[in-house]
Amino acid sequence: MENIEKLSLLGFPPALLREIYLIVVGHTTMGRITFGKLPEKTLKSTTDQAKHKSLEEVADLLRIIRLLSMSEIAASLRDKLTKEQGKELFSLYDQAIWIAADPLLDWEILHDQKIADLGGAQNLAVRQMLKLFNLFEYLGSWTDIADKGPFQKEALAHYSSHKLEQIDQVLELISITNEFKERFYEREAFSRPYFFRKLLNCQFHGTGHIFPMLGTRAGFILLWITISASPGNVINFNPLLSYERHDSQERLEKVRKRLEALVPEQLHFNYLTSTRKTLSQGLPAFIFTSGIQLRYNAQNQTTEVIFIDVMDNLRKMEPMLQSFRDRLIPEIPISELRETDRLFRELHSYDQHLQQLTLETGMNTEALAQQKAEIGLCCSRLEELFAQKLFLPQRVFDTLEIIHEHCPSIGRRILTEFWELDRIKPTKKTHAGETIAAYVLRCLKKFQALVTKNREALQNTEIFLQLAQQQFGAMTGEAIGISNVQIDILEEVVARISTRPELMEALSAALIFQEIGKLPLYLEEYRSLSHSNTHGVAGAEILRRQTLLQRLGMDEDTSSLTNSLVEVHGLMGHVLLGEVALPALDLVTSSGDEQLFEAFFLHSVLAAAAYREAIMVEDLLDRFLDLRQVGLDVIRGETSWQSYLDEEFEEKGRSLLTDMDTTGSVQGQLALVPEWGSLADKHSHHLKGKDTAAIERLFRLVGLPDIDFVDTQMKILDRPVSFIYHKKGLKSTGLKRFEEDLHKAMVVHKAVMDLADTIRRYLLDQLNPSRDSIRIYGLEYVAQHLTPENWLKLLILGFRGLAQFCPGNGRPRVIDLHDLSVIIDLRYQAIAEELATLPTDRLFEDSRLLSRLTKASVGIILLYNSDEGVAKPFYQDRLQLQLLLEQMQDQQEISPLKNLYHRELKKLKNYTYHTEDYQKLLSDSFHKRLQKLIEQAIKNLQKKMRQQRSFSAIERVFDELMALAEENAFSEEQIQLITDMYEFNRDRLRSRRLEAIYEEIHGCSTTAELFELWQTIRLELMNNQSHLGKEFADLITSRFDQQLKQLERS
C-alpha cells in the first residue's frame, strides 16, 4: 500500500491500481472477519462493486481475495491452520457471492437471518466469541455439547485431553454467557441485549494470540468490560502483552487471574457507563484493583486495553533508581529512559486511581495502603532524581530536550508548567506553527552552547550565510550572524557569571520558566496577573505564589535570583525596539550587582536570538553590547542613565544638519520643528537631540532600527543613498534593504511633520525617551498593515486615552496594541476605513469623542484599565459576529438553524473584506449547535419510540430518525445508536407480546379454544414476520404444541 503510487510510474493503469487496492484491503478484511475480528458487513464496499460491474467480475475479485486471504492465514498459522478455519473462510466467500448476486439481499438482512436461524443474537454472539478463542471446531456443534455427560464428552473429544480441555472451555463460555445474561438481563425474556448486539459490530485487534491464552471465562469478562465501557466500536487488546514480549505467557496468566478474581456483581451497567463517560472525556479508567486500564483515543476512536503489573513495575524501577543516581540524564540510554517513563506513567496513574477509589468507596485495606505508600515513595524518588539534574548549565538543554521527547510523563509531573506552554498560541515573532516550548528549548540550546563553548551549536551559520547573500550578493562568503569577537565577549560574560554557581543555576531556571506568565492556567486563578504590563512580572509572581522552584529542590536565594531574572527578562530587547524607554533598565542596575546584570544581559540576548534563527545579526548584538557597557558604567558609578541620555541628546543635537544647500542660503530649514529655532547653545542642542531621539524611537517602534534622524536629513539634501549607507558602516544590512528602510522612514518622517504643530509637539513629548513613563507594545506589526497617517492616529488615541482615563500613579503606563495585531492581517482594510472617519485633530482635542470610543461596540474602540494604567485601541467588525454566534446557539430546531447559517454565510461571502476566518467560526458554531440539536432530536425520538405500543409505530419513528440522519449526515456512531434503539424497542415489544401470548395460551382450557386462538396468533405472525422473526415464531408454536399435548392428555 505504501508503494501503490509508485506503481503508476511503472506503467500500471489506474483501473489496475484500483483493483490492487481493493484486493489488498479486501483480503485483509476477509481474513479478519473469518477470525471474528471484524463484522461481516465490513465487506460491503467489496460486494457493492456488483452495482456497477458484472457478477463475473465481482466473483473473480472475490476469488482472488479469498486466495490471498487463505495464503495470508496459512503463512501466519503454518501447521496450526485447521480445516474448520478454512471452511469458515469459504463460507464467508459464499455469503459475499450471494449478496453480490442478489440486489435485494445485503449484509444487514443476512445478519438478521443468521440471528433467526441460530435462535437469537446471544447464540450468534457465542459463535463469534468461539472464533475469538480459536474454537472453530465447535462452531456448528456447541449447542449440542451442553447436554452431554462426562463420558459422552470424552468420547466426543476422541479421548484427547487437549480436545477435552477445549470442550470444557466451550462449556465455560456458554455458562458464563448465560450467567451474565441472567444477572444483568433477567427482565428481558426475549431480547437482543446491548452487549451481544455491540459485540457483533465491534472491531478487535490482538485477539488471536491473547484470548486463547486467557481462556473463555476470563476472556468473556474482559469482553464484557471493554465492549460495555468502550465509547467506540474498535478495541485493541495488543497492549495487554508485555513490552519485552518474552514473558507474554506469564503476563497473560496474571491478567487471567485478575479478571477471574473480579466479582461479577461489580460489573453492573452503572459502573461500566461511568467508565465509558470517563473514557469519553479523554481520561484513562482502571477496572477496580485488577490493574486493567482502558484508554480511549478519540482520533481513531479506539479503546486500548492495558495491564499494569504494579509489583513487577516496582521491582523493575528499583535498579533504575540506583542507576540514575550517579548519571546525568543525557548519559542514560534512550531505551532505558523510555522504559522508565512508561513504568512511571503506569505507576503514577494507578496511584491516582487508588486515591480516587478510596475516596469514592472508602476501601482502604492495609494491603492497599501499603501499596499506595510503595508507589508514592518510588515515584517521588524518581521525580527528585530528575529535578536534581534539571538546572545543570552544561547540560540543561540536553536534559530538558530528552525529558520533553522521551520522558513526557515524568516531565509533566515535575515541569507541569513547561508542558502547558504547548497550549499557548505562539507570537508572530517565532517560527510559524512553532510552540512556545520549542522557543524555550532553542533558548536553552544557545545558552548551553555558550557555556560549553560549542560555537557550532550557538547559531546556524548556513542560514546566516544565505541571509548575507540576500543582503550583499551571491558572491558573499561570510555570514552576518554573531562574529567571533562577539562570541568571545559572550563567553567572557558566561565566565563572569560562572563564578557564582547559584546565579548560573538561576539563569538556567529563568530560561525554562521565562514564559510562565502567559499560562492561562494561572492567569485565570490570579485574575489580577492577567492585567500585568508584561508577562515577566506575572511570571515572577506566579513562581513566588506557587513555590514552583522550591518544589524542584531549589534553595531560597537561588529562587529569588530566578524570580528577579524572570521578572525583567526581555526588558533590554524592549528598549532596543523602542517599546520601553532606556531609564527602565534602572530596575536591573539599581541593585549594584554586576554579575546579576550580566545574567540579565545574557538572558536578553538569548531570548531575542531564539525567536528566529536569523534574527541575531552582528549589528543587533552590537546594540545589545553597547547597552551592556552603559549598564556596567552605571553600576560602577561612572555615569547614570539620565546623564548618559543628556550626553546622547546633546550629541544628536550637535550632529543635526542645518543647511538645505551648499550655499547656506536657507539656514535652519532642516529643523522642521518651529520651537527649535536657530540657536546653537547647549540647551538648544539638548532640546533638538531629545526630539530627534523621540522620532528615532518611533522609527524603532515600526521596525526601522537602522535609520537615524540624520539619515532622513541627508536624504532630504539629496545625498546619494550609497553615501548615507556607507557612512553608517552597517555590517548586516545590504544597500538595497537599507534603501527600502530609508524610504519607509521618509514616509514616517513626512507623516509626523504633516501633523499640526501642537499635535506633533505632544507626540514627541510623549515619546520622550528620557523617562520611562509610557510603554508601547505591538505597534510594529500593526504599522506593517496601515499607512503612517492611520497608525499615528492609533498612537495618538492611545496617548490621549491614557491621559484622560488612566492618570499616572508613579508606574509606567502602557499602550497595548497586541490584541489589534492579532486581527490586523485580516481586518486592515476595514480598520483603515474606520480610521479615515476619525480626524486626527478631533482625537487630540475632543474628549467627548474619546468617551464615545470607550463605549463603542463596533468600529474603532478604546479599551482601558485605569487601575493597571493600560489603554488598548481595538477594532470590532460591524458584522457583530459574536451576537450572530449567540443567536445561532439559541436555535432550538434544526431547520431554522440551517436557514440562519446559510443566510448569514452568504452575507459573509458577499462582504467586501476578508471574512474567511469569520466563515470558519460561523461554520464551527453551526456544526457544534447542529450536533447538539441532533443529539436532542435522537433523545426526543428515543423517548417517543419507547412510548409506542405497536411495531408499525416503532417503525414510523425509526423511519423518521433515518430520514433525519440522511438529511443531516449523521455519523456512523449515531446511525448505530439509532439502529440499536430500534432493535431494543422491537425486542421490548416482542418480549411483552411473547409474555402476553404465553398467558393467552395458558388460559385455553380446551383444544377448541386453543385452535381458535391459534388462528388469531397465526394471522399476527404472518403479518409481522419482518418484526417478529423466525425465533419468535418457533417459541410461540412450541408453546402451542406443549399446551395442545397437555389438553389432549387431560
C-alpha positions, 0 to 999 in steps of 0.5 A, spaced: 500 500 500 505 504 501 508 503 494 501 503 490 503 510 487 509 508 485 506 503 481 503 508 476 510 510 474 511 503 472 506 503 467 500 500 471 493 503 469 489 506 474 483 501 473 489 496 475 491 500 481 484 500 483 483 493 483 490 492 487 487 496 492 481 493 493 484 486 493 489 488 498 484 491 503 479 486 501 483 480 503 485 483 509 478 484 511 476 477 509 481 474 513 479 478 519 472 477 519 473 469 518 477 470 525 471 474 528 475 480 528 471 484 524 463 484 522 461 481 516 458 487 513 465 490 513 465 487 506 460 491 503 464 496 499 467 489 496 460 486 494 457 493 492 462 493 486 456 488 483 452 495 482 456 497 477 460 491 474 458 484 472 457 478 477 463 475 473 467 480 475 465 481 482 466 473 483 473 473 480 475 479 485 472 475 490 476 469 488 482 472 488 481 475 495 479 469 498 486 466 495 490 471 498 486 471 504 487 463 505 495 464 503 495 470 508 492 465 514 496 459 512 503 463 512 501 466 519 498 459 522 503 454 518 501 447 521 496 450 526 491 452 520 485 447 521 480 445 516 474 448 520 478 455 519 478 454 512 471 452 511 469 458 515 473 462 510 469 459 504 463 460 507 464 467 508 466 467 500 459 464 499 455 469 503 459 475 499 457 471 492 450 471 494 449 478 496 453 480 490 448 476 486 442 478 489 440 486 489 435 485 494 439 481 499 445 485 503 449 484 509 444 487 514 438 482 512 443 476 512 445 478 519 438 478 521 437 471 518 443 468 521 440 471 528 433 467 526 436 461 524 441 460 530 435 462 535 437 469 537 443 474 537 446 471 544 447 464 540 450 468 534 454 472 539 457 465 542 459 463 535 463 469 534 466 469 541 468 461 539 472 464 533 475 469 538 478 463 542 480 459 536 474 454 537 472 453 530 471 446 531 465 447 535 462 452 531 456 448 528 456 443 534 456 447 541 449 447 542 449 440 542 455 439 547 451 442 553 447 436 554 452 431 554 455 427 560 462 426 562 463 420 558 459 422 552 464 428 552 470 424 552 468 420 547 466 426 543 473 429 544 476 422 541 479 421 548 484 427 547 485 431 553 487 437 549 480 436 545 477 435 552 480 441 555 477 445 549 470 442 550 470 444 557 472 451 555 466 451 550 462 449 556 465 455 560 463 460 555 456 458 554 455 458 562 458 464 563 454 467 557 448 465 560 450 467 567 451 474 565 445 474 561 441 472 567 444 477 572 444 483 568 438 481 563 433 477 567 427 482 565 428 481 558 425 474 556 426 475 549 431 480 547 437 482 543 441 485 549 446 491 548 452 487 549 451 481 544 448 486 539 455 491 540 459 485 540 457 483 533 459 490 530 465 491 534 472 491 531 478 487 535 485 487 534 490 482 538 485 477 539 488 471 536 494 470 540 491 473 547 484 470 548 486 463 547 491 464 552 486 467 557 481 462 556 473 463 555 471 465 562 476 470 563 476 472 556 468 473 556 469 478 562 474 482 559 469 482 553 464 484 557 468 490 560 471 493 554 465 492 549 460 495 555 465 501 557 468 502 550 465 509 547 467 506 540 466 500 536 474 498 535 478 495 541 485 493 541 487 488 546 495 488 543 497 492 549 495 487 554 502 483 552 508 485 555 513 490 552 519 485 552 514 480 549 518 474 552 514 473 558 507 474 554 505 467 557 506 469 564 503 476 563 497 473 560 496 468 566 496 474 571 491 478 567 487 471 567 487 471 574 485 478 575 479 478 571 477 471 574 478 474 581 473 480 579 466 479 582 461 479 577 456 483 581 461 489 580 460 489 573 453 492 573 451 497 567 452 503 572 459 502 573 461 500 566 457 507 563 461 511 568 467 508 565 465 509 558 463 517 560 470 517 563 473 514 557 469 519 553 472 525 556 479 523 554 481 520 561 484 513 562 479 508 567 482 502 571 477 496 572 477 496 580 484 493 583 485 488 577 490 493 574 486 493 567 486 500 564 482 502 558 484 508 554 480 511 549 483 515 543 478 519 540 482 520 533 481 513 531 476 512 536 479 506 539 479 503 546 486 500 548 486 495 553 492 495 558 495 491 564 499 494 569 503 489 573 504 494 579 509 489 583 513 487 577 513 495 575 516 496 582 521 491 582 523 493 575 524 501 577 528 499 583 535 498 579 533 504 575 533 508 581 540 506 583 542 507 576 540 514 575 543 516 581 550 517 579 548 519 571 546 525 568 540 524 564 543 525 557 548 519 559 542 514 560 540 510 554 534 512 550 531 505 551 532 505 558 529 512 559 523 510 555 522 504 559 522 508 565 517 513 563 512 508 561 513 504 568 512 511 571 506 513 567 503 506 569 505 507 576 503 514 577 496 513 574 494 507 578 496 511 584 491 516 582 486 511 581 487 508 588 486 515 591 480 516 587 477 509 589 478 510 596 475 516 596 469 514 592 468 507 596 472 508 602 476 501 601 482 502 604 485 495 606 492 495 609 494 491 603 492 497 599 495 502 603 501 499 603 501 499 596 499 506 595 505 508 600 510 503 595 508 507 589 508 514 592 515 513 595 518 510 588 515 515 584 517 521 588 524 518 588 524 518 581 521 525 580 527 528 585 532 524 581 530 528 575 529 535 578 536 534 581 539 534 574 534 539 571 538 546 572 545 543 570 548 549 565 552 544 561 547 540 560 540 543 561 538 543 554 540 536 553 536 534 559 530 538 558 530 536 550 530 528 552 525 529 558 520 533 553 521 527 547 522 521 551 520 522 558 513 526 557 510 523 563 515 524 568 516 531 565 509 533 566 509 531 573 515 535 575 515 541 569 507 541 569 508 548 567 513 547 561 508 542 558 502 547 558 506 552 554 504 547 548 497 550 549 499 557 548 498 560 541 505 562 539 507 570 537 508 572 530 515 573 532 517 565 532 517 560 527 510 559 524 506 553 527 512 553 532 510 552 540 512 556 545 516 550 548 520 549 542 522 557 543 524 555 550 528 549 548 532 553 542 533 558 548 536 553 552 540 550 546 544 557 545 545 558 552 548 551 553 552 552 547 555 558 550 557 555 556 560 549 553 563 553 548 560 549 542 560 555 537 557 550 532 551 549 536 550 557 538 547 559 531 546 556 524 551 559 520 548 556 513 542 560 514 546 566 516 550 565 510 544 565 505 541 571 509 548 575 507 547 573 500 540 576 500 543 582 503 550 583 499 550 578 493 551 571 491 558 572 491 558 573 499 562 568 503 561 570 510 555 570 514 552 576 518 550 572 524 554 573 531 562 574 529 567 571 533 569 577 537 562 577 539 562 570 541 568 571 545 565 577 549 559 572 550 563 567 553 567 572 557 560 574 560 558 566 561 565 566 565 563 572 569 557 569 571 560 562 572 563 564 578 557 564 582 554 557 581 547 559 584 546 565 579 548 560 573 543 555 576 538 561 576 539 563 569 538 556 567 531 556 571 529 563 568 530 560 561 525 554 562 520 558 566 521 565 562 514 564 559 510 562 565 506 568 565 502 567 559 499 560 562 492 561 562 492 556 567 494 561 572 492 567 569 485 565 570 486 563 578 490 570 579 485 574 575 489 580 577 496 577 573 492 577 567 492 585 567 500 585 568 504 590 563 508 584 561 508 577 562 515 577 566 512 580 572 506 575 572 511 570 571 515 572 577 509 572 581 506 566 579 513 562 581 513 566 588 505 564 589 506 557 587 513 555 590 514 552 583 522 552 584 522 550 591 518 544 589 524 542 584 529 542 590 531 549 589 534 553 595 531 560 597 536 565 594 537 561 588 529 562 587 529 569 588 535 570 583 530 566 578 524 570 580 528 577 579 531 574 572 524 572 570 521 578 572 525 583 567 527 578 562 526 581 555 526 588 558 533 590 554 530 587 547 524 592 549 528 598 549 532 596 543 525 596 539 523 602 542 517 599 546 520 601 553 524 607 554 532 606 556 531 609 564 527 602 565 533 598 565 534 602 572 530 596 575 536 591 573 542 596 575 539 599 581 541 593 585 549 594 584 550 587 582 554 586 576 554 579 575 546 579 576 546 584 570 550 580 566 545 574 567 540 579 565 544 581 559 545 574 557 538 572 558 536 578 553 540 576 548 538 569 548 531 570 548 531 575 542 536 570 538 531 564 539 525 567 536 528 566 529 534 563 527 536 569 523 534 574 527 541 575 531 545 579 526 552 582 528 549 589 528 543 587 533 548 584 538 552 590 537 546 594 540 545 589 545 553 590 547 553 597 547 547 597 552 551 592 556 557 597 557 552 603 559 549 598 564 556 596 567 558 604 567 552 605 571 553 600 576 560 602 577 558 609 578 561 612 572 555 615 569 547 614 570 542 613 565 539 620 565 546 623 564 548 618 559 541 620 555 543 628 556 550 626 553 546 622 547 541 628 546 546 633 546 550 629 541 544 628 536 543 635 537 550 637 535 550 632 529 543 635 526 544 638 519 542 645 518 543 647 511 538 645 505 544 647 500 551 648 499 550 655 499 547 656 506 542 660 503 536 657 507 539 656 514 535 652 519 530 649 514 532 642 516 529 643 523 522 642 521 520 643 528 518 651 529 520 651 537 527 649 535 529 655 532 536 657 530 540 657 536 546 653 537 547 653 545 547 647 549 540 647 551 538 648 544 542 642 542 539 638 548 532 640 546 533 638 538 537 631 540 531 629 545 526 630 539 530 627 534 531 621 539 523 621 540 522 620 532 528 615 532 524 611 537 518 611 533 522 609 527 524 603 532 517 602 534 515 600 526 521 596 525 526 601 522 532 600 527 537 602 522 535 609 520 537 615 524 534 622 524 540 624 520 539 619 515 532 622 513 536 629 513 541 627 508 536 624 504 532 630 504 539 634 501 539 629 496 545 625 498 546 619 494 543 613 498 550 609 497 553 615 501 548 615 507 549 607 507 556 607 507 557 612 512 553 608 517 558 602 516 552 597 517 555 590 517 548 586 516 544 590 512 545 590 504 544 597 500 538 595 497 534 593 504 537 599 507 534 603 501 527 600 502 528 602 510 530 609 508 524 610 504 519 607 509 522 612 514 521 618 509 514 616 509 514 616 517 518 622 517 513 626 512 507 623 516 509 626 523 511 633 520 504 633 516 501 633 523 499 640 526 504 643 530 501 642 537 499 635 535 506 633 533 509 637 539 505 632 544 507 626 540 514 627 541 513 629 548 510 623 549 515 619 546 520 622 550 525 617 551 528 620 557 523 617 562 520 611 562 513 613 563 509 610 557 510 603 554 508 601 547 507 594 545 505 591 538 505 597 534 510 594 529 506 589 526 500 593 526 504 599 522 506 593 517 498 593 515 496 601 515 499 607 512 503 612 517 497 617 517 492 611 520 497 608 525 499 615 528 492 616 529 492 609 533 498 612 537 495 618 538 488 615 541 492 611 545 496 617 548 490 621 549 486 615 552 491 614 557 491 621 559 484 622 560 482 615 563 488 612 566 492 618 570 499 616 572 500 613 579 508 613 579 508 606 574 509 606 567 503 606 563 502 602 557 499 602 550 497 595 548 496 594 541 497 586 541 490 584 541 489 589 534 495 585 531 492 579 532 486 581 527 490 586 523 492 581 517 485 580 516 481 586 518 486 592 515 482 594 510 476 595 514 480 598 520 483 603 515 476 605 513 474 606 520 480 610 521 479 615 515 472 617 519 476 619 525 480 626 524 486 626 527 485 633 530 478 631 533 482 625 537 487 630 540 482 635 542 475 632 543 474 628 549 467 627 548 469 623 542 474 619 546 468 617 551 464 615 545 470 610 543 470 607 550 463 605 549 463 603 542 461 596 540 463 596 533 468 600 529 474 603 532 474 602 540 478 604 546 479 599 551 482 601 558 484 599 565 485 605 569 487 601 575 493 597 571 494 604 567 493 600 560 489 603 554 488 598 548 485 601 541 481 595 538 477 594 532 470 590 532 467 588 525 460 591 524 458 584 522 457 583 530 459 576 529 459 574 536 451 576 537 450 572 530 454 566 534 449 567 540 443 567 536 445 561 532 446 557 539 439 559 541 436 555 535 432 550 538 430 546 531 434 544 526 431 547 520 431 554 522 438 553 524 440 551 517 436 557 514 440 562 519 447 559 517 446 559 510 443 566 510 448 569 514 454 565 510 452 568 504 452 575 507 459 573 509 461 571 502 458 577 499 462 582 504 467 586 501 473 584 506 476 578 508 471 574 512 474 567 511 476 566 518 469 569 520 466 563 515 470 558 519 467 560 526 460 561 523 461 554 520 464 551 527 458 554 531 453 551 526 456 544 526 457 544 534 449 547 535 447 542 529 450 536 533 447 538 539 440 539 536 441 532 533 443 529 539 436 532 542 432 530 536 435 522 537 433 523 545 426 526 543 425 520 538 428 515 543 423 517 548 417 517 543 419 510 540 419 507 547 412 510 548 409 506 542 405 500 543 405 497 536 411 495 531 408 499 525 409 505 530 416 503 532 417 503 525 414 510 523 419 513 528 425 509 526 423 511 519 423 518 521 430 518 525 433 515 518 430 520 514 433 525 519 440 522 519 440 522 511 438 529 511 443 531 516 449 526 515 449 523 521 455 519 523 456 512 523 456 512 531 449 515 531 446 511 525 448 505 530 445 508 536 439 509 532 439 502 529 440 499 536 434 503 539 430 500 534 432 493 535 431 494 543 424 497 542 422 491 537 425 486 542 421 490 548 415 489 544 416 482 542 418 480 549 411 483 552 407 480 546 411 473 547 409 474 555 402 476 553 401 470 548 404 465 553 398 467 558 393 467 552 395 460 551 395 458 558 388 460 559 385 455 553 382 450 557 380 446 551 383 444 544 377 448 541 379 454 544 386 453 543 385 452 535 381 458 535 386 462 538 391 459 534 388 462 528 388 469 531 396 468 533 397 465 526 394 471 522 399 476 527 405 472 525 404 472 518 403 479 518 409 481 522 414 476 520 419 482 518 418 484 526 417 478 529 422 473 526 423 466 525 425 465 533 419 468 535 415 464 531 418 457 533 417 459 541 410 461 540 408 454 536 412 450 541 408 453 546 402 451 542 404 444 541 406 443 549 399 446 551 395 442 545 399 435 548 397 437 555 389 438 553 389 432 549 392 428 555 387 431 560 
